[in-house]
Amino acid sequence: MESGQRLCREEVNISAGRGTYTRNGFIYSSLAGALLTSTSDDSKKVVEVLRGADENIVPTVDALVTAKVEMSKSFRPGDIVISRVISLGDSQSYLLTTAENELGVVIATSEAGASMVPVSWSKMRCPLTLQEEHRKVAKVQPRFIEATGT
């Protein structure tokens, strides 16, 4: 069983158990593992997906996965970001990634209004307040930096 796979229709006598979730009247797997069915105390059929403790499930290309993304630890409104287009969406959107080391935030402004300075791959510091903020910092390659001045 793959994560995100539709298992069956949710009905009065069928409910979602461990390793599953419901959406739009169907029960889906929330993790990769073995499909099991059991009967609850009220005689309902319970659909579950379980995996062994020693299994190490790694997503594959085109796999559908469930994830929790913490955007505030990577970007803030107003940041200038270098990213790569990985898919064309509709006429008004694109799917972008900053998963490569060279991609991420290149210019950020602190709450104090100062241009922030990178201190690691995941943090930038305000030169006025010395307060650090989480960012996915781009490792800008020297060949992309323009010389300013003569």
C-alpha positions in Angstrom: 0.0 0.0 0.0 1.3 3.5 -0.9 0.8 6.7 1.0 -2.2 8.6 -0.4 -3.7 5.6 -2.1 -7.5 5.5 -2.1 -8.6 2.4 -0.3 -12.4 2.3 -0.3 -15.6 4.4 0.1 -16.4 5.5 3.6 -19.8 4.1 4.6 -22.0 3.7 7.6 -20.5 0.3 8.4 -16.9 1.1 7.3 -14.6 3.5 9.2 -11.0 4.8 8.9 -8.5 3.4 11.5 -4.8 3.8 12.1 -2.7 4.9 9.2 -5.7 6.2 7.2 -7.7 9.4 6.7 -11.0 10.3 5.1 -11.7 12.9 2.3 -14.7 13.5 0.1 -16.4 10.2 1.2 -13.4 7.9 0.7 -10.7 6.4 3.0 -7.1 6.9 2.0 -3.8 5.5 3.2 -1.7 8.1 5.1 1.4 6.0 5.1 3.0 3.1 3.2 2.4 -0.3 4.7 0.1 -3.4 5.0 -3.7 -3.0 4.6 -5.6 -4.6 7.4 -9.3 -4.8 8.2 -10.8 -5.6 11.6 -14.2 -5.3 13.3 -14.9 -2.8 16.1 -16.9 -3.3 19.2 -20.0 -1.8 17.4 -19.6 -4.3 14.5 -18.2 -1.7 12.1 -15.5 -2.7 9.7 -12.3 -0.7 10.4 -9.7 -0.2 7.6 -6.1 0.3 8.8 -2.7 0.6 7.2 0.2 -0.5 9.4 3.9 -0.8 8.8 6.6 -2.7 10.8 8.9 -0.7 13.1 11.9 -1.8 11.1 10.6 -0.6 7.7 12.3 2.5 6.2 9.9 3.9 3.6 11.5 6.3 1.2 9.3 8.2 -1.4 9.9 7.5 -5.1 9.6 9.7 -8.1 5.9 10.5 -8.7 4.9 9.2 -5.3 2.0 10.9 -3.5 3.0 11.8 0.0 1.5 13.5 3.0 3.7 16.2 4.6 3.6 19.2 7.0 5.6 22.1 5.5 6.9 24.9 7.8 7.2 27.8 5.4 8.0 30.3 8.1 11.4 28.5 8.7 12.3 29.0 5.0 10.8 32.3 3.7 9.1 35.5 4.8 7.0 37.9 2.8 9.2 40.3 0.9 12.2 37.9 0.6 13.9 37.7 -2.8 14.3 34.1 -3.7 16.1 32.1 -6.4 14.1 29.0 -7.4 13.8 26.5 -10.2 10.5 25.9 -12.1 9.8 22.2 -11.9 6.3 22.2 -13.3 4.0 24.5 -15.2 0.7 25.0 -13.4 -2.3 26.8 -14.9 -2.0 30.2 -16.6 -1.4 31.9 -13.3 0.8 29.6 -11.3 4.0 27.5 -11.4 5.5 24.8 -9.2 8.9 25.9 -7.9 11.6 24.3 -5.8 14.4 25.6 -3.6 15.7 22.1 -2.8 19.2 22.7 -4.3 22.0 24.4 -2.3 22.2 27.2 -4.8 18.5 28.0 -4.4 16.7 29.9 -1.7 16.7 33.4 -0.1 19.3 35.8 -1.5 17.9 39.1 -0.1 15.9 39.5 3.1 14.9 42.5 5.2 14.7 42.2 9.0 11.8 43.6 11.1 14.1 46.5 11.9 14.3 47.3 8.2 17.9 46.3 7.7 19.3 44.0 5.0 20.0 40.7 6.7 23.3 38.8 6.5 23.5 35.0 6.0 25.1 33.2 9.0 24.3 29.6 8.0 22.4 27.7 5.4 19.3 28.0 7.5 19.6 31.4 9.3 20.1 35.1 8.6 21.0 37.9 11.1 19.9 41.5 11.3 23.1 43.7 11.6 21.2 46.3 13.7 19.6 44.1 16.4 21.7 40.9 15.9 18.5 38.9 16.0 18.6 35.7 13.9 15.7 34.5 11.8 15.1 31.2 10.0 15.6 31.3 6.2 16.5 28.7 3.5 19.6 30.6 2.4 20.8 30.3 -1.2 24.5 29.4 -1.6 25.0 31.9 -4.4 27.8 30.9 -6.9 30.5 33.5 -7.5 29.9 33.4 -11.2 26.4 34.9 -10.7 27.6 37.8 -8.6 28.1 41.0 -10.6 31.0 43.3 -9.8 29.7 46.7 -8.7 32.2 49.4 -9.4 35.2 49.8 -11.7 
